[in-house]
Amino acid sequence: MKEKELKLRESREGLKIKATELLDKAIEEKRDLNDTENEELRSLENQIKNLDKAIDLLPKNEQREIPQFEDGAEEREQLNAEEEVREFVSFLKGERRALVTNSGANTPVSVENTIRTLVGQLSPIRANSNVIPLTGSSKILVGSADISASYVSEGSTITPDTSTVSPVTFDGHKLTGIVKVSEEFLNDSPAGSVNDYLNRAVAKAFAKVENLKFVLGSGSGEPQGCITGASTGVTCASTSAITASELRSWLLSIDQSLMPNAIGLVNASTMGALMALADDNDFIRIFWDASTNTFRVNGIPFYINSNIASIAASAKVGVIGDFKNYYAIGDRQGMDVQRLNELYRANGYVGFKFTARNDAHVLDDDAFKLLVMAAE
C-alpha cells in the first residue's frame, strides 16, 4: 500500500472512530442525538464519503499493489468484498455502528450468498427448485399454461389454442430469526469464527422454516407448500397401509416428460413402510444413494422430511414432482441484520436479528402428485 493511500485510510478510520464514539455515548446515556451531535455526525459521514472517493480516484500506481489480470477488476472486487466483510464483523463485535459502514444495516453480498448457499445444503426443496432472484418491491407475475399442439397438413386451418394463463404473484414474506451469542465469544473469538458461527446458525434456522413452509405453507402470508399446491396421484384403499401396486401407480402418476427431474418427499416412518414393500416385490427397488443423500425408489430420488404426515386416515403421506421446473422460489435480494445490544444483556448475551424476504409457489399442480391415505 502506497504512502498516500495509507494516510487517507488512516484519516478515514479516525473519522469512523469519532462517529462510533458519538453514537455510543448517546446509547449509553439512553437518549437520542441532540441537534449539535446530529450535525457533527452528518459532517463526519460526509468526510468519510469524500475520503472514499479520494481513494477510488488515486492513480493505479498509488494504490495498493494488486496482481493484474487484464485491468485487475476481479482482484479489486475481491478486495472490496473482503473489506466489506471485515467492516461487517466489526459491526457484529460491537466495534462499529452499521450507520457508518459501507454495508449499512445490510449484510455484505458475500455473506448473504454464503448464508443462502448453506440454506440450500440444508433445504432439499430449495436445492432442487427454480430459485429466482427478485429485486425491488413490485410483485412478479409468472404465467403457467398447458399449450396444445398437433400435426396439420399444408393449407389446413389451425385450431386456436384455448388454454389460459394463470398469473402467479410472488410477494416478499418476511423470514426472521434471532441468534444469541455470549459476550465472551464475541470478545475472544477471531473475526472469522464469529462470522462463520452466525452464518451457520442463521442458515440452520432459515432452512428449518423452509423445510416446513415449502411443504405445508398455505400461500397466505407465507410461501405455498408443494403439498398444498399439488394434485392427488393415488388414494390408497386402506387408512393404515400402502400396497406395492399403489406405490407403483403413484410413481407413474406424473407425466412421463417430468420423470427426469422428479423427486419425492416422505417422512421417515413412511419410507420404512415403502422399504418393506421392496423386500417382498421384485418390481420395486429401494436403496440408499450416498452420493446424493437420498433414497432411490425405482430410480427416483426421495428425501426425508419430518414435516410430512405419517400414515393415518386421510393423510397426505408423500409428494412426487418436478421441482426444478414447476416449484419456484423468489428470493428478495438483500438480507438485514440488527444487533440487539440490550435485549439479552442481563444474561451476558448479544442478540442478532437476521431478516430475509422470499416467497414460493407451485406453478402447475399437475406436475406434483400426492399419495393420500383412505378416509375413515
RODRENDO-937078 format. One record per residue: x, y, z of N, C-alpha, C in turn; residue number from 0; residue in three letters. Coordinates in steps of 0.001 Angstrom, whole numbers. Atoms other than C-alpha are relative to their C-alpha. Last residue first. Layout:
<recs>
      n.X      n.Y      n.Z     ca.X     ca.Y     ca.Z      c.X      c.Y      c.Z    k    r
        X        Y        Z        X        Y        Z        X        Y        Z  NUM  ALA
...
</recs>
This chain:
<recs>
      n.X      n.Y      n.Z     ca.X     ca.Y     ca.Z      c.X      c.Y      c.Z    k    r
      611      992     -889   -62110   -43424     7699    -1433     -294     -445  375  GLU
      720     -607    -1116   -60579   -41649     4728     -632    -1106      846  374  ALA
     1460       22       50   -58071   -43527     2590     -600      704     1206  373  ALA
      603     1166     -655   -54426   -42484     2616    -1530      105      -55  372  MET
      945     -324    -1058   -53133   -39969       83     -591    -1280      569  371  VAL
      432     1323     -459   -50057   -40177    -2149     -840      234     1251  370  LEU
       34      396    -1412   -49827   -36768    -3783     -341    -1484      145  369  LEU
     1026      997     -307   -48799   -35812    -7300      140     -511     1426  368  LYS
     -231      547    -1339   -46946   -32675    -8374    -1158     -923      359  367  PHE
    -1394      458      -34   -46594   -31531   -12014      361     -598     1351  366  ALA
      -61     1327      604   -50393   -31370   -12323     1417     -555      -28  365  ASP
      369     1027     -983   -50462   -28506    -9812       83    -1406     -575  364  ASP
      923      889      704   -48502   -26286   -12194     -344    -1149      930  363  ASP
      399     -644     1245   -46563   -23257   -10938     -981     -837     -814  362  LEU
      139     1042     1010   -46330   -24374    -7311     -528      663    -1265  361  VAL
     1279      439      542   -45338   -21261    -5393      178    -1228     -889  360  HIS
     -123     1205      830   -42593   -19782    -3232    -1388     -451     -430  359  ALA
     1306      592      264   -41965   -16473    -1464      239    -1238     -856  358  ASP
      151      876     1158   -38964   -14653      -33    -1441     -484     -136  357  ASN
     1364       -8      545   -37764   -11975     2361      -52     -912    -1219  356  ARG
        6      187     1451   -34736   -12161     4657    -1451        0     -460  355  ALA
     1280      -38      712   -34236   -10878     8203      232     -156    -1498  354  THR
     -181       59     1442   -31435   -11579    10674    -1364      -72     -680  353  PHE
     1224      318      727   -31776   -10478    14286      259       91    -1497  352  LYS
      -85     -470     1379   -28533   -10664    16242    -1260     -455     -738  351  PHE
      873      596     1009   -28691   -10914    20021      244      599    -1371  350  GLY
      350     -998     1003   -25874   -10223    22467     -840     -709    -1055  349  VAL
       82      341     1417   -25634   -12355    25585     -233     1248     -844  348  TYR
    -1324       74      599   -24466   -11893    29160       11     -388    -1462  347  GLY
     -475     1380      -38   -27760   -12753    30824     1347     -181     -689  346  ASN
       30      459    -1398   -28650    -9155    31712      525    -1423      139  345  ALA
    -1204     -415     -712   -27518    -8094    28222       41     -527     1434  344  ARG
     -484     1160     -762   -30190   -10151    26437     1209      352      878  343  TYR
     1045      985     -260   -32370    -7367    24977      467    -1147      899  342  LEU
      588      -52    -1344   -29836    -4546    25387     -886    -1190      341  341  GLU
     -962     -173    -1100   -27403    -4830    22481     -618     -198     1380  340  ASN
      863     -278    -1151   -29667    -6281    19828      872       81     1249  339  LEU
     -703      395    -1231   -27540    -6029    16668     -834      445     1197  338  ARG
       84    -1015    -1052   -29802    -5881    13610      680     -535     1256  337  GLN
     -382      494    -1319   -29150    -7798    10399      -46     1168      978  336  VAL
     -270     -982    -1057   -30809    -7315     7026      439     -684     1288  335  ASP
      300      656    -1271   -30591    -9559     3966      432      951     1114  334  MET
     -286     -784    -1193   -30720    -8125      453     -449     -737     1254  333  GLY
    -1418     -238     -222   -32214    -9536    -2725      211      943     1185  332  GLN
     -265    -1430       66   -35766   -10782    -2478     1456      239      355  331  ARG
     -802     -602    -1074   -35662   -14527    -3101      146     1493     -241  330  ASP
     -434    -1364      285   -38468   -15977    -5242      707      592     1198  329  GLY
     -292     -749    -1223   -38761   -19763    -5007      519     1376     -409  328  ILE
     -852    -1183      101   -40385   -21554    -7949      111      697     1350  327  ALA
       80     -597    -1332   -41747   -25091    -7986     1000     1138       30  326  TYR
     1358     -395     -363   -42565   -26160   -11546     -190      387     1467  325  TYR
      703     -823      973   -39307   -26530   -13452    -1310      580      505  324  ASN
     -930     -831      758   -36803   -27874   -10937     -723      969     -927  323  LYS
     -250    -1249     -718   -39471   -29117    -8547      848      958     -840  322  PHE
    -1107     -673      674   -40751   -31794   -10935      194     1369      647  321  ASP
      215    -1015     1014   -42982   -33896    -8699     1281      563     -578  320  GLY
    -1019      198     1012   -43610   -36537    -6055     -241     1036    -1091  319  ILE
      179     -788     1215   -45489   -35954    -2827     1163     -290     -931  318  VAL
    -1133     -162      905   -45997   -38211      156     -348      866    -1188  317  GLY
    -1234      562     -552   -48131   -39000     3196     1201      135     -923  316  VAL
     -796     -152     1217   -51171   -36822     2584     1430     -380      377  315  LYS
    -1278     -713      -27   -53209   -38163     5493      635       47    -1383  314  ALA
       70    -1239      784   -56885   -39077     5029     1327      756      -83  313  SER
     1176     -267      823   -56674   -41770     7754       66     1390     -624  312  ALA
     1214     -100     -821   -53140   -42303     9001    -1152      355     -932  311  ALA
     1128      774      513   -49644   -42946     7601    -1149       14     1010  310  ILE
     -180     1450      -44   -47355   -40195     8851    -1261     -689     -507  309  SER
      822      840     -886   -47755   -36568     7757      404    -1472      -76  308  ALA
     1059      686      746   -44946   -34605     6126     -698     -998      917  307  ILE
     1230     -788      -76   -42997   -32280     8434    -1165     -643     -746  306  ASN
      766      355    -1196   -40259   -34862     9061    -1312      765      123  305  SER
      447    -1275     -567   -38954   -34552     5515     -955     -304     1144  304  ASN
      784      134    -1226   -36912   -37467     4160     -324     1391      534  303  ILE
     -555     -655    -1185   -35781   -37019      572     -940     -221     1181  302  TYR
      954     -382    -1037   -36570   -39396    -2300      750      599     1187  301  PHE
     -552     -383    -1308   -34557   -39728    -5505    -1087      476      951  300  PRO
      372    -1376     -325   -36423   -41584    -8303      567      362     1370  299  ILE
     -828     -971      692   -34628   -44705    -9586     -283     1447      340  298  GLY
       75      266     1441   -37309   -47203    -8618      708     1095     -803  297  ASN
     1174      867      106   -37263   -45593    -5182     -289     -181    -1482  296  VAL
      447      159     1381   -33786   -44177    -4611    -1145    -1011      -29  295  ARG
      441     1354      300   -33275   -42986    -1043     -439      -17    -1463  294  PHE
     1418      253      248   -31322   -39749     -903     -250    -1506      -59  293  THR
      707       31    -1293   -28019   -38478      438    -1508     -141     -188  292  ASN
      987    -1083      -22   -26876   -37639    -3122     -757      104     1327  291  THR
     -520    -1130      770   -23652   -39669    -3324     -948     1194        6  290  SER
     -853     -841     -839   -24778   -41967     -500      515     1227     -739  289  ALA
    -1012     -549      895   -27647   -43363    -2552      845      995      792  288  ASP
     -560    -1266     -453   -29677   -45567     -207     1115      433     -935  287  TRP
    -1337       77     -591   -31676   -48302    -1927      452     1409      384  286  PHE
     -291    -1143     -879   -35250   -49050    -2983     1384     -196      605  285  ILE
    -1381      -21     -459   -36233   -51304    -5897      218     1273      827  284  ARG
     -297    -1218     -753   -39873   -52170    -6527     1416     -115      552  283  ILE
      170    -1148      893   -40814   -54664    -9266      235     1330      724  282  PHE
    -1139     -143      897   -39384   -57653    -7391     -106     1219     -909  281  ASP
      485     -173     1358   -41849   -57269    -4543     1172      299     -925  280  ASN
      936     1048      400   -41455   -58523     -963     -386       66    -1472  279  ASP
     -488     1315     -411   -38387   -56640      289     -845    -1120     -574  278  ASP
    -1095      367      896   -39335   -53567    -1702      539    -1379      335  277  ALA
      585      469     1256   -42634   -53409      159     1091     -476     -952  276  LEU
      538     1339     -277   -40817   -53192     3494     -628     -595    -1252  275  ALA
    -1118      931       84   -38845   -50266     2066     -440    -1427      295  274  MET
     -289      241     1418   -42111   -48409     1455     1140    -1001     -162  273  LEU
     1076      823      546   -43157   -48825     5090      237     -309    -1476  272  ALA
     -147     1347     -546   -39780   -47538     6291    -1063     -943     -538  271  GLY
    -1068      631      767   -40092   -44586     3931      245    -1414      503  270  MET
      586      411     1277   -43429   -43840     5590     1052     -652     -886  269  THR
      810     1197     -241   -41780   -43850     9005     -649     -495    -1287  268  SER
     -819     1188     -230   -39021   -41489     7850     -835    -1256      185  267  ALA
     -695      -17    -1287   -41261   -38851     6301      665    -1348      239  266  ASN
      801      728     -984   -41959   -38623     2577      684      161     1349  265  VAL
     -138     -352    -1409   -40725   -36409     -272     -947     -855      829  264  LEU
     1105      300     -907   -40140   -37392    -3894      321      399     1427  263  GLY
     -479      433    -1314   -38008   -36093    -6756    -1221     -254      873  262  ILE
      893      291    -1123   -38775   -35808   -10473      776     -358     1263  261  ALA
     -269     -942    -1092   -36355   -34107   -12864     -815     -294     1259  260  ASN
    -1441     -247     -179   -36044   -36881   -15482      326      916     1171  259  PRO
     -763     1011     -724   -39657   -38028   -14827     1482      341      185  258  MET
     -513     -586    -1233   -41394   -34825   -15911      919     -940      765  257  LEU
     -955    -1055      342   -41921   -35874   -19545      641      638     1229  256  SER
    -1295      581      331   -43503   -39128   -18340     1051     1065     -290  255  GLN
     -231      150     1434   -46340   -37212   -16720     1422     -489     -269  254  ASP
     -403    -1250      642   -46811   -37803   -13009      331     -276    -1458  253  ILE
     1142     -903      161   -48878   -40789   -11849      389     1352     -589  252  SER
      289     -201     1423   -46160   -43363   -12516    -1116     1016     -241  251  LEU
    -1239     -390      660   -44648   -43252    -9020     -224      312    -1479  250  LEU
     -339    -1376     -410   -48169   -43260    -7568     1251      475     -719  249  TRP
      926     -914      684   -49191   -46333    -9563      315     1454      342  248  SER
     -379      -68     1415   -46103   -48218    -8411     -882      993     -750  247  ARG
    -1267     -707      106   -46793   -47327    -4764      418      143    -1454  246  LEU
      281    -1421     -201   -50447   -48334    -5059     1284      832     -113  245  GLU
      692     -493     1192   -49492   -51714    -6548     -276     1498      110  244  SER
    -1011     -134     1048   -46964   -52339    -3777     -623      570    -1271  243  ALA
     -328     1223      727   -49671   -51684    -1196     1051      284    -1069  242  THR
     -213     -300     1410   -49762   -48833     1333      385    -1304     -685  241  ILE
    -1001      775      738   -51207   -49472     4797       37      440    -1460  240  ALA
    -1198      310     -790   -53105   -47696     7574     1083     -754     -750  239  SER
     -389    -1154     -807   -56194   -45960     6170     1361     -202      654  238  THR
      -28      173    -1447   -56555   -48513     3416      371     1310      691  237  SER
     1247      644     -406   -57604   -48271     -235     -100     -111     1509  236  ALA
     -103     1395     -428   -54887   -45765    -1015    -1354     -552      441  235  CYS
      604      111    -1326   -55599   -42577    -2943      -19    -1471      386  234  THR
      609     1280     -381   -53196   -42088    -5839     -591      133     1390  233  VAL
     -436     1012      951   -51987   -39006    -7709     -682    -1328      246  232  GLY
      -58     1377     -502   -53838   -36192    -5962      430     -950    -1111  231  THR
     1234      745      276   -52983   -32663    -7112      181    -1447      456  230  SER
      -51     1201      829   -50273   -30478    -5565    -1384     -584     -249  229  ALA
      332     -295     1388   -50436   -26866    -4358      -53    -1200     -914  228  GLY
     1182     -863       83   -50648   -27513     -609     -429      208    -1441  227  THR
     1162      849     -267   -48222   -30427     -880    -1281      808     -100  226  ILE
      203      888     1144   -45640   -28211    -2594    -1185     -941      214  225  CYS
     -719     1260      -45   -46046   -25527       43     -313     -879    -1185  224  GLY
      898     1129      246   -47190   -22004     -760      826    -1281      -35  223  GLN
     -105      720     1275   -44933   -19416      850    -1053    -1099     -125  222  PRO
    -1148      895      -32   -46249   -17335     3780       80     -723    -1343  221  GLU
     -917     -524    -1006   -48817   -14598     4415     1248     -831      159  220  GLY
      572    -1259     -490   -51342   -16702     2507      863      516     1148  219  SER
      -30     -950     1096   -49645   -19428      454     -606     1341      361  218  GLY
     1334     -256      544   -50740   -22058     2967        6      875    -1241  217  SER
      416    -1397      -56   -47272   -23433     3668    -1307      250     -723  216  GLY
     1373     -138     -492   -47146   -27232     4016     -498     1444       53  215  LEU
      796     1226      110   -44064   -28313     2067    -1461      273      319  214  VAL
      -60      391     1404   -42094   -25131     1345     -732    -1319     -238  213  PHE
      920     -813      792   -43342   -23958     4756       44     -326    -1490  212  LYS
     1402       95     -402   -41776   -26764     6782     -909      710     -985  211  LEU
      362     1408      130   -38391   -27285     5120    -1435     -270      441  210  ASN
      269      290     1408   -38247   -23504     4734     -414    -1454     -198  209  GLU
     1291     -593      361   -38600   -22984     8482     -358     -326    -1445  208  VAL
     1034      712     -756   -35797   -25419     9293    -1385      524     -343  207  LYS
      278     1261      693   -33647   -23973     6495    -1099     -785      713  206  ALA
      785     -286     1198   -33918   -20462     7988     -390    -1293     -724  205  PHE
     1330     -475     -410   -32785   -21645    11434     -894      247    -1212  204  ALA
      727     1123     -595   -29886   -23719    10058    -1419      402      384  203  LYS
      368      930     1070   -28758   -20894     7772     -814    -1176      545  202  ALA
     1111     -597      748   -28852   -18402    10642     -471     -947    -1087  201  VAL
     1166      -24     -884   -26715   -20635    12866    -1222      561     -720  200  ALA
      542     1358     -118   -24305   -21424    10041    -1245      -35      884  199  ARG
      473      474     1304   -23721   -17791     9095     -682    -1354      121  198  ASN
     1283     -639      270   -23526   -16735    12750     -569     -453    -1344  197  LEU
     1006      510     -939   -20813   -19276    13511    -1373      584     -306  196  TYR
      363     1363      383   -18828   -18467    10366    -1097     -549      899  195  ASP
      767      -37     1243   -18871   -14709    11075     -478    -1391     -398  194  ASN
     1286     -650     -280   -17797   -15114    14682     -881      -25    -1239  193  VAL
      807      947     -765   -15077   -17610    13758    -1381      564      302  192  SER
      531     1029      884   -13708   -15346    11018     -898     -986      719  191  GLY
     1096     -529      810   -13376   -12399    13395     -635    -1066     -880  190  ALA
     -447     -682     1220   -11291   -14377    15860    -1199      425     -843  189  PRO
     -153      821     1206   -13036   -15236    19138      539      824    -1170  188  SER
    -1209      821        7   -12429   -13530    22489      257     -744    -1303  187  ASP
    -1223     -733     -349   -14825   -10576    22505     1269     -810     -225  186  ASN
     -209    -1138      894   -17731   -12130    20624     1340      683      257  185  LEU
     -298      526     1333   -17422   -15452    22428      279     1138     -980  184  PHE
    -1367      539      -23   -17174   -13736    25812      392     -514    -1384  183  GLU
     -928    -1126      112   -20278   -11630    25088     1447     -498      -41  182  GLU
     -528     -499    -1272   -22238   -14820    24510      980     1144     -251  181  SER
    -1420      331     -116   -24106   -15157    21234      522      590     1303  180  VAL
     -625     -535    -1212   -27876   -15256    20730     1445     -508      102  179  LYS
    -1082      844     -509   -29225   -15738    17193      608      682     1223  178  VAL
     -922     -645     -934   -32599   -14232    16287     1010    -1024      505  177  ILE
     -512      851    -1066   -34566   -15306    13204     1000      760      854  176  GLY
     -863     -607    -1011   -36765   -13530    10677      437    -1025     1043  175  THR
     -523     1129     -766   -38420   -14542     7416     1051      536      961  174  LEU
    -1161     -241     -867   -40512   -11736     5927      331    -1243      824  173  LYS
      305      363    -1386   -42809   -12652     3049     1268       74      854  172  HIS
    -1247       38     -770   -41883   -10749     -111     -283     -284     1460  171  GLY
     -117    -1056    -1003   -44709   -11468    -2549     1355     -109      702  170  ASP
    -1017      224    -1020   -44613   -13514    -5739       77     1213      920  169  PHE
     -584    -1202     -578   -47812   -13459    -7767      979     -355     1111  168  THR
     -394      341    -1368   -48670   -16382   -10009      755     1195      570  167  VAL
    -1137     -703     -600   -50582   -15497   -13166      248     -432     1439  166  PRO
      337     -310    -1393   -52810   -18167   -14694     1190      689      648  165  SER
    -1177     -221     -835   -52505   -18163   -18472     -450      408     1393  164  VAL
      -94    -1317     -628   -55389   -19676   -20393     1256       77      859  163  THR
     -534       11    -1363   -55561   -22554   -22839      134     1419      518  162  SER
      945     -600     -951   -57870   -22158   -25837      508       10     1429  161  THR
     -177      579    -1334   -55347   -22727   -28621     -895      727     1000  160  ASP
     -616     -852    -1043   -56707   -21655   -31978       83     -718     1340  159  PRO
      964     -290    -1062   -57431   -24502   -34436      666      837     1080  158  THR
     -554      307    -1328   -55097   -24259   -37396    -1005      417     1058  157  ILE
      301    -1006    -1011   -56916   -24416   -40717      561     -453     1340  156  THR
     1123      278     -902   -55220   -26660   -43239     -188     1132      998  155  SER
     1200     -721      384   -53045   -25258   -46028    -1195     -233      907  154  GLY
     -227    -1301      596   -50337   -27863   -45585    -1308      633     -449  153  GLU
     -448       51     1387   -51419   -30700   -43331      111     1398     -567  152  SER
     1020     -441      963   -51619   -30308   -39589      590      -81    -1394  151  VAL
     -457      -38     1379   -49749   -32035   -36778    -1147      442     -902  150  TYR
      436     1104      848   -50900   -31107   -33283      624      140    -1377  149  SER
     -685       28     1285   -50039   -28881   -30293     -480    -1200     -796  148  ALA
      281     1155      840   -51838   -27858   -27098      744      127    -1318  147  SER
      135     -383     1395   -50312   -25445   -24582     -209    -1252     -828  146  ILE
     -134     1201      815   -50881   -26031   -20873     -276      398    -1441  145  ASP
     1112      396      855   -50293   -22713   -19072      319    -1320     -685  144  ALA
     -109     1437      239   -48191   -21079   -16389    -1201     -433     -815  143  SER
     1128      704      622   -47571   -17339   -16187      285    -1472     -146  142  GLY
     -532     1101      802   -45177   -15803   -13697    -1173     -771     -555  141  VAL
     1013      903      526   -46115   -12394   -12302      665    -1042     -886  140  LEU
     -400      634     1244   -43627   -10591   -10071    -1082     -981     -425  139  ILE
      314     1417       61   -44759    -8163    -7401      331     -540    -1390  138  LYS
     1123      374      845   -43010    -4839    -7106     -205    -1505       11  137  SER
     1172      330     -808   -40815    -4023    -4088    -1189     -443     -830  136  SER
     1081     -979      -52   -37437    -4039    -5775    -1188     -507      787  135  GLY
     -414    -1292     -531   -35268    -7003    -6646    -1181      946       -9  134  THR
      926    -1108      236   -36028   -10679    -7147      555     1266      629  133  LEU
     -370    -1202     -758   -33575   -13566    -7536     -943     1146     -375  132  PRO
        7    -1222      792   -35487   -16618    -8873      422     1170      880  131  ILE
     -162    -1149     -891   -34762   -20079    -7443      176     1260     -842  130  VAL
     -354    -1142      838   -36163   -22941    -9564       38     1240      891  129  ASN
     1047     -838      588   -36189   -25877    -7185      572     1092     -884  128  SER
      527      632     1209   -33891   -28802    -6320    -1023      849     -739  127  ASN
    -1090      486      843   -31624   -27133    -3735     -495     -558    -1328  126  ALA
     -693    -1149      597   -34532   -25149    -2298     1064     -475     -975  125  ARG
      936     -603      957   -36537   -28351    -1801      649     1193     -672  124  ILE
       21      707     1292   -33536   -30135     -288     -947      620    -1020  123  PRO
     1385      -32      477   -33119   -27468     2424      -71     -668    -1366  122  SER
      857      556    -1057   -29925   -27995     4455    -1464      -77     -420  121  LEU
     -540     1304     -390   -27422   -27523     1606     -881     -700     1029  120  GLN
      251      961     1070   -29590   -24757      154      512    -1394      324  119  GLY
     1422      360      -87   -29535   -22934     3493     -331    -1052    -1057  118  VAL
      140      935    -1126   -25722   -23074     3425    -1452     -429      179  117  LEU
     -602     1276      419   -25696   -21500      -43     -142    -1048     1101  116  THR
      949      644      918   -28148   -18793     1088      543    -1344     -491  115  ARG
     1146      481     -769   -25931   -17982     4087     -975     -736     -907  114  ILE
     -444     1138     -805   -22806   -17766     1919    -1162     -592      785  113  THR
     -129     1153      891   -24580   -15572     -626      445    -1243      755  112  ASN
     1339      434      387   -25680   -13176     2120       67    -1245     -885  111  GLU
      557      675    -1170   -22135   -13039     3479    -1396     -523     -309  110  VAL
     -700     1275     -155   -20719   -12273       21     -518     -785     1195  109  SER
      495      945     1000   -23384    -9630     -606      661    -1363      177  108  VAL
     -719      -58     1272   -22482    -7858     2634     -515    -1078     -950  107  PRO
    -1164      871        8   -25244    -7983     5263      723      189    -1330  106  THR
       78     1192      831   -27469    -4941     5221     1235     -861      179  105  ASN
      664     1040     -767   -27869    -2424     8056     -124    -1284     -801  104  ALA
     1226     -462     -636   -25296     -107     6487     -576    -1104      854  103  GLY
     1085      966       78   -22790    -2141     4477    -1309      535      542  102  SER
      501       66     1361   -20394      721     3775    -1228     -903     -102  101  ASN
     -726      957      828   -20058     1318     7482     -609      -16    -1385  100  THR
    -1199     -607      579   -21056     4415     9461      875    -1043     -698   99  VAL
      298    -1268      643   -24662     3538    10236     1215      573     -699   98  LEU
      322      244     1401   -23729     -110    10922     -206     1294     -758   97  ALA
     1427      -58      264   -22079     1022    14135     -257     -202    -1486   96  ARG
      477    -1084      839   -18549      -51    14896    -1496      -97     -148   95  ARG
    -1074     -976      113   -16671    -2155    17455     -399     1210     -832   94  GLU
      320    -1215     -741   -19764    -4039    18543     1056     1068      -73   93  GLY
     -723       21    -1274   -18440    -7463    17536     -228     1266      817   92  LYS
      507     1103     -818   -21099    -7731    14832      646        0     1386   91  LEU
     1353     -363     -457   -20201    -4266    13486     -565    -1084      910   90  PHE
     -214    -1026    -1023   -16528    -5227    13333    -1328      491      561   89  SER
     -369      722    -1225   -17641    -8380    11512      281      988     1123   88  VAL
     1192      652     -528   -19428    -6222     8937      298     -726     1304   87  PHE
      847    -1046     -573   -16447    -3951     8372    -1210     -623      692   86  GLU
     -680     -453    -1216   -14234    -7005     7876     -810     1094      704   85  ARG
      214     1025    -1030   -16817    -8431     5440      678      409     1300   84  VAL
     1392     -114     -411   -16806    -5189     3433     -318     -999     1108   83  GLU
       87    -1160     -881   -13013    -5204     3351    -1420      175      534   82  GLU
     -671      349    -1253   -13043    -8733     1961      -68     1150      995   81  GLU
      861      933     -735   -15657    -7790     -637      618     -361     1341   80  ALA
     1132     -771     -517   -13629    -4746    -1702     -929     -881      818   79  ASN
     -498     -790    -1124   -10518    -6917    -2003    -1107      835      620   78  LEU
     -230      905    -1119   -12416    -9418    -4153      479      759     1237   77  GLN
     1310      387     -527   -13756    -6660    -6393      144     -924     1198   76  GLU
      516    -1141     -746   -10274    -5228    -6788    -1343     -336      632   75  ARG
     -756      -73    -1247    -8952    -8665    -7747     -498     1150      865   74  GLU
      406     1107     -858   -11718    -9152   -10292      712       72     1342   73  GLU
     1341     -242     -539   -11206    -5696   -11775     -419    -1100      968   72  ALA
       16      218    -1448    -7412    -6096   -12141    -1370      154      625   71  GLY
      -27    -1287     -687    -7450    -4498   -15613      -54     -143     1512   70  ASP
      671    -1031      781    -6395    -7600   -17566       62     1309      788   69  GLU
      506      821     1073    -5215    -9888   -14789     -910      926     -791   68  PHE
      869     -445     1076    -3074    -7756   -12533     -345    -1132     -959   67  GLN
     -376      787     1173    -1710    -8803    -9151     -989      280    -1130   66  PRO
      895     1134      199    -2696    -5897    -6891      508     -799    -1197   65  ILE
     -421      798     1125     -354    -3294    -5439     -849    -1256      -65   64  GLU
     -653     1232     -416    -2213     -963    -3139      323     -864    -1219   63  ARG
      841      856     -814    -2987     2358    -4745      759    -1270      343   62  GLN
       -9     -518    -1355     -520     4980    -5929     -911     -804      919   61  GLU
    -1318      200     -604      434     3208    -9158       99      560     1403   60  ASN
     -254     1406     -316    -3238     2812   -10039     1341     -197      705   59  LYS
     -571      740     1137    -3818     6537    -9828      355    -1416      427   58  PRO
    -1460       74       29    -5938     7524    -6812      481     -721    -1259   57  LEU
     -552     -787     1093    -9554     8266    -7681     1519      -24      -72   56  LEU
      376      598     1281   -11026     5463    -5554      659      710    -1183   55  ASP
     -733     1269      118    -9074     6675    -2504     -294     -646    -1350   54  ILE
    -1403     -323      229   -10353    10235    -2997      838    -1264     -180   53  ALA
     -147     -438     1390   -13916     8996    -3369     1459      288     -333   52  LYS
      217     1176      845   -13688     7052     -110      190      357    -1475   51  ASP
    -1247      774      -34   -12167    10142     1543     -121    -1264     -841   50  LEU
     -982     -711      815   -15136    12225      401     1336     -735      -33   49  ASN
      339      202     1413   -17565     9633     1756     1021      682     -911   48  LYS
     -329     1396      321   -15805     9654     5138     -279     -283    -1472   47  ILE
    -1462       68      122   -15915    13461     5254      450    -1414     -368   46  GLN
     -376     -639     1261   -19634    13402     4516     1508      -66     -215   45  ASN
      388      898     1085   -20213    10894     7314      399      577    -1356   44  GLU
     -931     1123       17   -18241    13020     9766     -307     -956    -1152   43  LEU
    -1280     -499      489   -20226    16139     8866     1025    -1122     -102   42  SER
      137     -186     1442   -23518    14259     9254     1316      490     -620   41  ARG
       24     1317      622   -22397    13062    12682     -115      113    -1516   40  LEU
    -1369      521       -5   -21433    16598    13750       69    -1353     -697   39  GLU
     -757     -772      987   -24832    17926    12683     1437     -504      -94   38  GLU
      457      413     1332   -26579    15167    14561      777      709    -1094   37  ASN
     -595     1299      283   -24440    15874    17629     -422     -518    -1375   36  GLU
    -1440     -192      229   -25345    19574    17588      672    -1308     -376   35  THR
     -203     -659     1295   -29039    18817    17144     1480      167     -326   34  ASP
      545    -1355       44   -29135    16307    20012      351      644    -1344   33  ASN
     -996    -1034      263   -28596    12594    19447     -665     1369       12   32  LEU
     -267     -260     1408   -31265    10451    21033     1109     1032     -135   31  ASP
      648    -1186      552   -31063     9234    24625      296       94    -1492   30  ARG
     1384      341      315   -30175     6174    26658     -790     1230     -481   29  LYS
      827     -926     -775   -26976     7659    28119    -1484     -163     -291   28  GLU
     -279      237    -1417   -25041     4624    26924     -849      898      893   27  GLU
      613     1281     -377   -26726     4882    23518      199     -275     1489   26  ILE
     1451     -185      -58   -25908     8588    23171     -696    -1275      450   25  ALA
      299     -879    -1135   -22260     7995    24071    -1503      184      161   24  LYS
      -81      783    -1237   -22022     5034    21710     -370      843     1223   23  ASP
     1199      837     -116   -23257     7140    18795      -13     -773     1312   22  LEU
     1151     -893     -113   -20607     9808    19257    -1293     -785      202   21  LEU
        0     -510    -1377   -17906     7214    19900    -1206      910      240   20  GLU
      420     1095     -882   -18824     5488    16644      -81      473     1447   19  THR
     1438      188      197   -18634     8740    14702     -542    -1085      918   18  ALA
      702    -1139     -601   -15211     9539    16192    -1522     -160     -124   17  LYS
      -76      187    -1451   -13974     6014    15341     -737     1137      715   16  ILE
      986     1028     -360   -15229     6438    11788        3     -277     1498   15  LYS
     1339     -592       78   -13345     9711    11420    -1069    -1017      417   14  LEU
      161     -907    -1130   -10111     8118    12633    -1374      641       31   13  GLY
      204      812    -1202   -10514     5229    10210     -212      888     1221   12  GLU
     1361      553       72   -10941     7638     7292     -331     -798     1263   11  ARG
      913    -1117     -282    -7801     9528     8274    -1440     -490       26   10  SER
     -142     -293    -1432    -5869     6244     8460     -923     1146      400    9  GLU
      739     1033     -740    -7253     5271     5042      104      214     1504    8  ARG
     1438     -210      208    -6124     8566     3504     -820    -1014      811    7  LEU
      399    -1181     -773    -2675     8271     5060    -1504      253     -130    6  LYS
      -46      353    -1413    -2269     4712     3754     -456     1168      864    5  LEU
     1225      754     -300    -3398     5781      284      -57     -356     1481    4  GLU
     1149     -906       96     -687     8451      163    -1303     -709      346    3  LYS
       69     -904    -1146     2051     6122     1480    -1248      885      -33    2  GLU
     -801    -1198      106     1447     3339    -1036     -282      959     1150    1  LYS
      851    -1192        0        0        0        0      884     1237        0    0  MET
</recs>
